[in-house]
Amino acid sequence: MGAASITVDSLRAERAAPGEISSRTRTRFAAGVAHARSASPLYRELYAGVPEGAVEPELLPPTDKSMLMARYDEWVTDPRVRLADVLDFIADAGRIGEPYLGQYTVARSTGSTGELSFFLKDRVEVAVQGALRLRAMRRWLPASDLVRLALRRGRTAAVIVTGHHFIGLATIQSSSRRRRAVRVVSAQAPLAEIVLELNEVRPAILSGYSLMHSVLATEREAGRLQISPLLVTNSGDVLEPGERERIERAFEARIGDTYATAECPFIAHSCAHGWFHLNEDWVLVEPVDADDRPVPPGEPSAGVLISNLANRVQPTLRYRLGDEVLIQPDPCPCGNTLRAMRLIGRRDADTVRFKGDAGEVELTGSILGAPLGHAGGITAFQLVQTAPDALRLRLRFGPNADTERSWRESERSLLELLAHKGLGHVRVERAAEEPQPGPGGKHSKVIPLEIAADRARGENLRGL
């Protein structure tokens, strides 16, 4: 399918009956499973015990990041793709948005575990992402605002992390059309510089993360930020209701939320009633309990299995995410017939706290992990707070990695980030061991001081 036909199909699906959507989902899921069986050695082995033609999701074993990344070269369906080459490619910030092998957009992710993963996006998946965003915008904005948006030529400013192959930046940089339409503003820049650049751009759409939107709303309230976007799009954590209302008031704009991951950057989009509507024509979402058993609508899940129905080069089928969701049992009041869900929790809540010059500074695993992608050869990281002013960095390296160089680059990037946050006194120590799982088997990105101390006490007790 070409980009135009994908867009037309997505707009038709918006008006389709639930049964028609289910038919699309089943057909695309079956095609994805068949392709994975034939072209991916890993999936061929994984599905060896499953009868040919059986495409009921519950008959197929789930997958996860550790499983797929451990056998990356057997996971991908293009035999030219090799993890060592992808790691070399992604280590070069100058190649963000450049097509790998002339045809794939490359993105990296750490998710909530600190284990890096690398995703290739072909032209079909990029086109699907764009079409579904357009579909969401038609829901987010009334017709009058869509006209105003067109008159302002859709001018967009994306305040995002730069210098790394994250999906948002990589997608923007992947085409000259997107680069012309979107001004990328570095979220790592000093706030005064961000405000100055946004005042220059005067975007019709402000895109970025929830925390940054909160900061910019304060700047708007103080009169320093003088922009009037029609739409503020949020691709980070879900905004708390009170903060959401404050941002809407500050900008006098509507807010649109996207539930996305690097594995599948178009899972769902928000509606005015606070629900996320699943893009079921291109993603299969299965809420599950701790044992991967289905959870019915109206009950909170322990996790979710997603199947990206657009990605053929890297089949992502029944892939575990730690996000806790709840499927709405009744039709949504907004009128959208796509199933609605609420995001209850995301497993990126681990934070470390330090005393800075201006008081306590709280850093999440996502913030601390962002600069680590600049160091080539790293496939997983973990930061352990060992003292009020010290972090211990655990790294796992991929094939052919220059471990000494990667360590030095990681240390330098982390120290620069800490200094930027007013934490120049915090030390970064090198760990001899690789990232370690917690008692429940989860590999956290960061382990705060109190948890690290508890685990150390537990190890000491077992040694007595």
C-alpha positions in Angstrom: 0.0 0.0 0.0 1.2 3.5 -0.8 1.0 6.5 1.6 -2.1 7.9 -0.1 -4.1 4.6 0.0 -3.1 4.1 3.6 -4.4 7.5 4.5 -7.7 6.9 2.7 -8.1 3.5 4.3 -7.5 4.9 7.8 -10.1 7.6 7.3 -12.6 5.0 6.1 -11.8 2.8 9.1 -12.8 5.7 11.4 -16.3 5.5 10.1 -16.4 1.7 9.9 -18.6 -0.5 12.2 -16.7 -2.5 14.9 -17.1 -5.7 12.9 -15.4 -4.2 9.9 -12.5 -3.1 12.1 -12.2 -6.5 13.6 -12.0 -8.0 10.1 -9.2 -5.6 9.2 -7.3 -6.6 12.4 -7.7 -10.3 11.8 -6.6 -10.1 8.2 -3.5 -8.0 9.0 -2.6 -10.1 12.0 -2.8 -13.3 9.9 -0.7 -11.7 7.2 1.9 -10.6 9.8 2.1 -14.1 11.4 2.5 -15.8 8.0 5.2 -13.4 7.0 7.0 -13.9 10.3 6.9 -17.7 9.9 8.4 -17.6 6.4 11.0 -14.8 6.7 12.1 -14.7 10.4 14.2 -17.6 11.6 13.3 -16.7 15.2 9.6 -16.7 14.6 9.8 -19.9 12.5 11.3 -21.6 15.5 8.9 -19.9 18.0 5.9 -21.1 16.0 7.1 -24.6 15.2 4.6 -26.2 17.6 1.7 -24.1 16.3 -0.3 -25.6 13.4 0.0 -23.8 10.0 -2.9 -21.4 9.5 -3.6 -21.0 13.2 -3.7 -17.3 13.8 -5.8 -16.9 17.0 -3.6 -14.7 19.1 -3.9 -16.9 22.2 -2.4 -19.9 20.4 0.8 -18.0 19.7 3.5 -17.6 22.4 4.2 -14.0 23.6 7.5 -12.3 22.9 9.5 -9.6 24.8 12.4 -7.3 24.4 15.0 -9.6 26.0 14.0 -12.6 23.8 14.0 -10.6 20.5 17.1 -8.6 21.2 19.1 -11.6 22.2 18.6 -13.0 18.7 18.3 -9.8 16.7 19.9 -11.1 13.5 17.4 -14.1 13.4 14.5 -11.8 14.4 14.7 -9.5 11.4 13.3 -10.6 8.0 15.8 -8.7 5.9 19.0 -10.9 5.8 21.1 -7.8 5.1 20.4 -6.4 8.6 22.9 -7.2 11.3 22.9 -5.9 14.9 26.6 -5.0 14.8 25.9 -2.7 11.8 22.8 -1.2 13.4 24.8 -0.4 16.5 27.5 1.3 14.4 24.8 3.2 12.5 22.9 4.4 15.6 26.1 5.5 17.4 26.5 8.3 14.8 24.1 11.2 15.7 24.9 12.7 12.3 22.9 9.9 10.7 19.6 10.5 12.5 16.9 10.1 9.9 19.2 8.8 7.2 17.7 5.6 5.7 19.6 2.5 6.9 20.3 0.3 3.9 18.6 3.0 1.9 15.1 2.1 3.1 14.7 1.9 6.9 14.2 4.6 9.5 16.1 3.5 12.6 14.9 4.2 16.2 16.2 3.1 19.6 14.3 2.6 22.8 15.0 1.8 26.4 11.4 1.4 27.5 11.2 1.0 31.3 13.9 -1.6 31.8 17.1 0.0 30.6 17.7 -2.7 28.0 18.1 -0.9 24.7 16.3 -2.1 21.6 16.6 -1.0 18.0 13.7 -0.8 15.6 13.7 -0.5 11.8 10.7 1.3 10.3 9.9 0.8 6.6 8.0 3.2 4.4 4.7 1.4 5.1 5.0 1.8 8.8 6.0 5.4 8.6 3.1 6.1 6.3 0.7 4.4 8.8 2.0 6.5 11.6 1.4 9.7 9.6 -2.1 8.6 8.5 -3.2 7.7 12.0 -1.9 11.0 13.4 -3.9 12.8 10.7 -7.0 10.8 11.8 -6.4 11.8 15.4 -6.0 15.5 14.6 -9.4 15.4 12.9 -10.8 14.3 16.2 -8.7 16.7 18.3 -9.6 19.8 16.4 -13.0 21.2 15.2 -13.3 22.1 11.5 -12.8 25.8 12.2 -9.4 25.1 13.9 -8.4 22.8 11.0 -8.9 25.7 8.7 -6.9 28.0 10.9 -4.2 25.3 11.1 -4.1 25.2 7.3 -3.8 29.0 7.1 -0.8 28.8 9.4 0.6 26.0 7.2 0.6 23.5 10.0 3.6 25.1 11.5 4.9 22.8 14.2 7.5 23.0 16.9 8.7 19.7 18.5 10.5 20.2 21.8 12.2 16.9 22.1 15.5 15.2 23.0 18.0 15.7 20.2 21.3 14.0 19.4 19.9 10.5 19.7 18.0 8.2 17.4 14.7 8.3 19.2 11.6 7.6 17.1 10.2 11.2 17.1 13.4 12.9 15.9 14.3 10.0 13.5 10.8 10.2 11.9 11.0 14.0 11.5 14.5 13.8 10.0 13.7 11.0 7.7 12.0 13.2 5.0 12.6 16.7 3.7 8.9 17.4 3.8 8.8 16.7 7.6 11.9 18.7 8.2 10.3 21.7 6.4 7.0 21.4 8.4 8.5 20.8 11.8 11.0 22.9 13.7 12.9 20.7 16.2 13.8 22.5 19.4 16.2 20.7 21.7 14.7 19.8 25.1 18.2 19.7 26.5 18.8 23.5 25.7 18.5 26.0 28.6 14.9 27.1 29.1 15.6 30.7 28.0 16.9 29.5 24.7 13.8 27.2 24.2 11.5 30.1 24.9 13.4 32.4 22.5 13.2 29.8 19.7 9.5 29.1 20.2 8.7 32.8 20.2 10.5 33.0 16.8 8.7 30.0 15.3 5.2 30.8 16.7 4.0 27.3 16.1 0.4 26.3 15.3 1.1 22.9 16.9 3.4 22.5 20.0 4.6 18.9 20.3 6.7 17.3 23.1 6.7 15.7 26.5 4.3 16.3 29.4 6.9 17.6 31.8 8.2 20.1 29.2 4.6 21.3 28.5 4.2 22.0 32.2 7.3 24.0 32.3 6.4 25.9 29.1 2.9 26.6 30.4 4.5 28.4 33.4 6.6 30.4 31.0 3.4 31.3 29.1 1.6 32.3 32.3 4.6 34.6 33.2 4.4 36.3 29.8 7.9 35.2 28.7 6.5 32.6 26.2 4.3 34.4 23.6 3.0 31.6 21.4 -0.7 30.7 20.7 -0.8 27.1 19.4 -4.1 25.6 18.3 -3.0 22.2 19.6 -0.6 20.9 22.1 0.3 17.2 21.5 1.8 15.1 24.3 3.8 11.9 23.6 5.1 11.4 27.1 3.5 10.3 30.3 -0.2 11.1 30.7 -1.0 14.5 32.2 -2.7 14.6 35.6 -6.2 16.2 35.2 -5.4 19.4 37.1 -2.1 19.9 35.2 -3.8 19.2 31.9 -6.4 21.9 32.6 -3.7 24.4 33.6 -1.8 23.8 30.3 -5.0 24.2 28.3 -5.8 27.5 30.0 -2.2 28.8 29.7 -2.1 28.2 25.9 -5.8 28.5 25.2 -5.4 25.4 23.2 -6.6 21.8 22.9 -4.4 18.9 24.1 -4.0 15.7 22.2 -2.3 12.6 23.8 -0.6 9.8 21.9 0.0 6.4 23.5 3.1 5.2 21.6 6.3 3.2 22.0 9.3 2.7 19.7 7.9 -0.8 19.1 4.6 0.6 17.9 4.4 4.4 17.6 0.7 4.6 17.0 -1.1 2.4 19.6 -3.8 4.9 20.5 -4.8 8.6 20.5 -6.9 10.4 23.1 -10.4 11.8 23.0 -12.0 14.7 24.7 -13.4 12.4 27.4 -10.0 11.3 28.6 -9.9 7.9 27.0 -7.4 6.5 24.5 -8.9 5.0 21.4 -7.0 2.1 20.0 -5.9 2.2 16.4 -7.1 -1.4 16.0 -6.9 -1.4 12.3 -3.1 -1.3 12.6 -2.4 -2.7 16.1 -3.7 -5.6 18.1 -3.8 -4.8 21.8 -4.4 -7.6 24.4 -4.7 -6.6 28.1 -3.4 -9.5 30.2 -2.8 -10.5 33.8 0.6 -11.4 35.2 0.5 -14.8 33.5 -0.5 -13.4 30.1 -4.1 -14.5 30.4 -6.8 -12.2 28.9 -8.3 -9.6 31.2 -11.9 -8.6 30.3 -13.1 -5.0 29.7 -13.6 -3.0 32.9 -10.8 -4.7 34.8 -7.3 -3.4 35.1 -4.6 -5.4 33.5 -1.1 -6.3 34.8 0.4 -5.7 31.4 -0.5 -5.6 27.7 0.6 -7.6 24.6 0.8 -5.5 21.4 1.1 -6.6 17.8 2.3 -4.0 15.3 0.5 -4.9 12.1 2.5 -2.5 9.9 6.1 -3.6 10.5 7.3 -6.4 8.3 11.1 -6.1 8.6 10.9 -6.6 12.4 7.8 -8.5 13.3 6.6 -7.4 16.7 3.8 -9.9 17.6 2.2 -10.4 21.0 5.0 -8.3 22.5 4.9 -7.7 26.2 4.7 -4.1 27.6 4.5 -3.5 31.3 1.8 -0.9 31.0 -1.3 -1.4 33.0 -4.5 -0.6 31.1 -8.2 -0.8 31.4 -10.5 -1.3 28.4 -13.7 0.6 28.5 -16.6 -1.9 28.6 -19.2 0.6 27.1 -19.2 2.8 24.0 -17.3 6.0 24.5 -19.4 9.2 24.9 -17.2 10.9 22.2 -18.8 8.7 19.5 -15.6 7.1 18.3 -16.3 3.4 17.6 -12.7 2.3 18.1 -12.2 0.5 21.5 -11.3 2.9 24.3 -8.8 2.3 27.1 -7.3 4.1 30.0 -3.6 4.0 30.8 -3.4 3.3 34.5 0.4 3.1 35.0 3.6 2.9 33.0 6.7 1.2 34.4 8.9 4.1 34.1 8.3 5.4 37.6 11.8 4.6 39.0 13.5 7.9 40.0 16.6 9.0 41.8 16.8 12.1 43.9 19.8 14.4 44.7 20.3 17.6 46.6 21.1 20.3 44.1 22.0 24.0 44.3 18.3 25.0 44.2 16.9 22.1 46.2 16.0 18.5 45.5 16.3 17.3 41.9 14.4 14.3 40.7 15.6 12.4 37.6 13.7 9.5 35.9 15.3 6.6 34.1 14.2 8.1 30.8 16.1 11.4 31.5 19.2 9.7 32.7 19.1 7.1 29.8 18.7 9.6 27.0 22.5 10.5 26.6 23.6 6.9 26.8 22.4 6.2 23.3 25.2 8.5 22.0 27.8 5.9 23.1 28.1 3.2 20.5 27.9 -0.5 21.3 25.7 -0.3 24.4 22.7 -2.7 24.4 21.6 -2.2 28.0 22.3 0.0 31.0 21.4 0.3 34.7 22.1 3.1 37.1 22.4 2.3 40.8 22.4 5.2 43.3 25.1 4.1 45.8 25.3 7.3 47.8 23.5 10.7 48.0 26.1 12.0 45.5 27.0 8.9 43.5 25.7 6.7 40.7 27.1 3.4 39.6 26.7 2.7 35.9 26.2 -0.9 34.7 26.5 -1.5 31.0 26.0 -4.4 28.6 27.8 -4.3 25.2 26.9 -5.6 21.8 29.2 -7.4 19.4 32.3 -5.6 18.3 31.8 -2.8 20.8 34.8 -0.7 21.9 34.0 -1.0 25.6 36.5 1.5 26.8 35.4 4.1 24.4 31.7 3.5 25.1 32.4 3.8 28.8 34.2 7.1 28.5 31.5 8.5 26.2 28.8 7.3 28.6 30.5 8.8 31.6 31.1 12.2 29.9 27.5 12.4 28.7 26.1 11.6 32.1 28.3 14.1 33.8 27.3 16.8 31.3 23.6 16.0 32.0 24.1 16.1 35.8 26.0 19.4 35.6 23.2 20.9 33.4 20.7 19.9 36.2 22.9 21.6 38.8 24.3 18.3 40.0 28.0 18.8 39.1 29.0 17.2 42.4 27.5 13.8 41.6 30.0 11.1 40.8 29.6 8.4 38.1 31.3 5.1 39.0 32.0 2.3 36.6 30.5 -1.1 37.5 32.3 -4.4 36.7 29.0 -6.2 36.5 26.3 -6.0 33.9 22.7 -4.8 34.6 21.1 -7.0 37.2 17.4 -8.1 37.6 15.5 -7.3 40.7 13.8 -9.8 43.0 10.8 -10.1 40.6 13.0 -10.5 37.5 12.5 -6.9 36.3 15.6 -5.0 35.0 15.0 -1.4 36.2 16.7 1.5 34.5 17.5 3.1 37.8 17.7 1.8 41.3 17.2 4.5 43.9 19.4 4.6 47.0 16.8 3.2 49.4 16.0 0.2 47.1 19.7 -0.4 46.5 20.3 -0.4 50.2 17.5 -2.8 50.8 18.8 -5.2 48.2 22.3 -5.0 49.6 21.0 -5.8 53.1 19.2 -8.8 51.6 22.3 -10.1 49.9 24.3 -9.7 53.2 21.6 -11.6 55.1 21.7 -14.5 52.6 25.4 -14.7 53.1 25.2 -15.2 56.9 
